[in-house]
Amino acid sequence: MHFSDFTYVTRGKLVEELHVTKRTIRQWEALRGFSKLLLGSGRVSLNKTPEVATWLENSKETQQ
């Protein structure tokens, strides 16, 4: 994934890269232990990229 080159990733970039909606990401945060949301400057929401990558890998393993 392209966002893996960065320490932090915006929710908008996750939507673009993962082909999901913002609502899906919010549901993952609430129900499935997705990476904790950090508050960026202003209204920009950020997640730590390594946490997102780890969550995605673990999520793949549990689906197999």
Secondary structure, DSSP 8 states (H G I E B T S, - for coil): -GGGGSSEEEHHHHHHHHT--HHHHHHHHHHS----EEE-STT-EEEEHHHHHHHHHHHHHHH-
